[in-house]
Amino acid sequence: MNCPSCGAPLSLEGDQESLTCDYCKSIYLPDPDDEGVRLLGEAEGASCPICAIPLMHATLGRQRIRTCTHCRGMLIPMGNFLALIEELKAGHTGHGVPHAPERKELDRRISCPQCHQLMDNHYYGGPGNVVIDDCSRCFLNWLDHGELMRIVEAPDRTYGEEFGDSRTTYRDR
């Protein structure tokens, strides 16, 4: 990626959310896509487990992720996963009704983009009704396009309390 000001190469420094021009020292913050993902540049040695094309370094919220520009899947470090969900939920107003995942999603086997071992897939334990793939060796989660937003848009356990709903639930009896 080149600097929009002078045309020199842009570089990605550490865990920054932006790119820096090595020549004119301009800072470039790419525009987000419809889900808020900002592409920062190609990740070395990591390919999409679905499309087999190089993953891109990106940011979502203030968290660094890697993403595929073709299928739009996301590779998210486990240590950043819950913080990312909380950050996105805080800025999201609507609640969707997530549909149940198809059982066949549990049959898929993909390799970790980092260590190339098979990832585990399972139902995500939080809201959203999604099946995620994870690599416990590399501490990475893979989410297909739209799955993160299904988690973010799903109502959480305090949904009724937010609106002053004081009705007793079956669990409370």
C-alpha positions as CSV (number, residue, x, y, z in Angstrom):
1,M,0.0,0.0,0.0
2,N,1.3,3.4,-0.9
3,C,1.0,6.8,0.8
4,P,-1.9,8.9,-0.7
5,S,0.1,12.1,-0.1
6,C,3.5,11.2,-1.6
7,G,3.2,7.7,-3.1
8,A,6.0,6.2,-0.9
9,P,5.3,2.8,0.7
10,L,3.3,2.7,3.9
11,S,4.4,0.6,6.8
12,L,2.6,-1.1,9.6
13,E,4.2,-0.7,13.0
14,G,3.5,-3.2,15.7
15,D,-0.1,-3.3,16.8
16,Q,-1.0,0.2,15.5
17,E,-4.4,0.9,14.0
18,S,-2.9,2.9,11.2
19,L,-0.2,2.9,8.6
20,T,2.8,5.3,8.5
21,C,4.6,6.7,5.5
22,D,8.4,6.0,5.8
23,Y,9.1,9.1,3.6
24,C,6.8,12.0,4.6
25,K,5.8,10.5,8.0
26,S,2.0,10.9,7.2
27,I,-0.3,8.7,9.1
28,Y,-3.0,6.9,7.1
29,L,-6.1,5.4,8.6
30,P,-7.9,3.4,5.9
31,D,-11.7,3.7,5.5
32,P,-13.8,1.0,7.2
33,D,-15.9,-1.5,5.3
34,D,-19.6,-2.0,6.1
35,E,-18.7,-4.0,9.2
36,G,-16.1,-1.5,10.4
37,V,-13.0,-3.5,9.3
38,R,-10.1,-1.3,8.2
39,L,-7.5,-3.2,6.0
40,L,-3.9,-2.4,6.9
41,G,-1.8,-4.7,4.6
42,E,-0.9,-8.3,3.9
43,A,-0.1,-10.7,6.8
44,E,3.1,-12.7,6.1
45,G,2.6,-16.4,5.8
46,A,-1.0,-16.5,6.9
47,S,-3.6,-17.7,4.3
48,C,-7.3,-17.9,4.6
49,P,-8.4,-21.4,5.7
50,I,-11.4,-21.2,3.3
51,C,-10.1,-19.4,0.2
52,A,-6.3,-20.1,0.5
53,I,-5.4,-16.4,-0.3
54,P,-3.2,-14.3,1.9
55,L,-4.9,-12.8,4.9
56,M,-4.7,-9.0,5.5
57,H,-3.8,-7.3,8.8
58,A,-6.8,-5.2,9.8
59,T,-8.5,-3.4,12.7
60,L,-12.0,-3.7,13.9
61,G,-12.9,-1.3,16.7
62,R,-9.6,-0.8,18.4
63,Q,-8.6,-4.5,18.0
64,R,-6.1,-6.0,15.5
65,I,-7.4,-8.9,13.5
66,R,-6.6,-10.7,10.2
67,T,-9.2,-11.0,7.5
68,C,-9.8,-12.5,4.1
69,T,-10.7,-10.0,1.4
70,H,-12.5,-12.7,-0.6
71,C,-14.8,-14.5,1.9
72,R,-14.4,-11.8,4.6
73,G,-13.8,-14.3,7.3
74,M,-11.9,-13.1,10.4
75,L,-9.0,-14.5,12.4
76,I,-9.2,-13.0,15.9
77,P,-6.8,-13.6,18.8
78,M,-8.6,-15.3,21.7
79,G,-7.2,-12.7,24.1
80,N,-8.9,-9.9,22.2
81,F,-12.2,-11.7,21.3
82,L,-14.3,-10.8,24.3
83,A,-13.0,-7.2,24.4
84,L,-13.9,-6.8,20.7
85,I,-17.4,-8.2,21.3
86,E,-18.0,-5.8,24.2
87,E,-16.6,-2.8,22.3
88,L,-18.9,-3.6,19.3
89,K,-21.9,-4.2,21.5
90,A,-21.4,-0.8,23.2
91,G,-21.7,1.0,19.9
92,H,-24.5,-1.1,18.5
93,T,-28.2,-0.2,19.2
94,G,-30.3,-2.9,17.6
95,H,-30.9,-6.5,18.7
96,G,-31.4,-9.1,16.1
97,V,-32.9,-12.5,16.5
98,P,-30.2,-15.0,15.5
99,H,-31.2,-18.1,13.6
100,A,-30.0,-21.5,14.7
101,P,-26.8,-22.8,13.1
102,E,-27.0,-25.7,10.8
103,R,-25.7,-29.0,12.3
104,K,-23.5,-29.6,9.2
105,E,-21.4,-26.6,10.3
106,L,-19.9,-28.9,12.9
107,D,-18.6,-31.2,10.2
108,R,-16.3,-28.7,8.6
109,R,-12.6,-29.1,9.2
110,I,-10.3,-26.2,8.4
111,S,-6.6,-25.7,9.2
112,C,-5.2,-22.9,11.4
113,P,-3.7,-20.2,9.2
114,Q,-0.8,-19.9,11.7
115,C,0.2,-23.5,12.6
116,H,-1.7,-25.4,9.8
117,Q,-3.1,-27.9,12.3
118,L,-6.8,-28.7,12.2
119,M,-8.9,-26.2,14.2
120,D,-11.6,-27.3,16.6
121,N,-15.1,-26.2,15.8
122,H,-17.9,-25.8,18.3
123,Y,-21.0,-23.8,19.2
124,Y,-19.9,-20.5,20.6
125,G,-20.9,-20.4,24.3
126,G,-22.2,-16.8,24.2
127,P,-25.1,-15.3,22.3
128,G,-25.6,-15.4,18.6
129,N,-26.1,-19.1,17.8
130,V,-22.8,-19.4,15.8
131,V,-20.3,-22.2,15.2
132,I,-16.8,-20.9,15.5
133,D,-13.4,-22.6,14.7
134,D,-10.5,-22.1,17.1
135,C,-6.9,-23.2,17.5
136,S,-6.0,-23.7,21.2
137,R,-2.3,-24.0,20.2
138,C,-2.2,-20.5,18.6
139,F,-5.0,-19.0,20.7
140,L,-6.9,-17.9,17.6
141,N,-10.6,-17.9,16.6
142,W,-11.9,-18.1,13.0
143,L,-15.3,-16.6,12.3
144,D,-17.0,-16.7,8.9
145,H,-18.4,-13.5,7.4
146,G,-21.4,-12.3,9.5
147,E,-20.8,-14.5,12.5
148,L,-19.2,-11.8,14.6
149,M,-22.1,-9.4,13.9
150,R,-24.6,-12.2,14.8
151,I,-22.9,-12.4,18.2
152,V,-22.9,-8.6,18.6
153,E,-26.5,-8.1,17.5
154,A,-27.9,-11.0,19.7
155,P,-29.7,-10.0,22.8
156,D,-27.8,-10.8,26.0
157,R,-29.1,-12.3,29.2
158,T,-30.1,-8.8,30.6
159,Y,-32.2,-7.9,27.6
160,G,-35.5,-7.7,29.6
161,E,-33.9,-5.8,32.5
162,E,-32.7,-3.1,30.2
163,F,-36.3,-2.1,29.5
164,G,-37.5,-2.3,33.1
165,D,-39.2,-5.7,32.6
166,S,-39.8,-6.9,36.1
167,R,-41.8,-10.0,35.2
168,T,-40.8,-13.2,36.9
169,T,-39.3,-15.8,34.7
170,Y,-39.7,-19.5,35.0
171,R,-36.2,-19.7,36.5
172,D,-37.1,-17.3,39.3
173,R,-40.1,-19.3,40.6
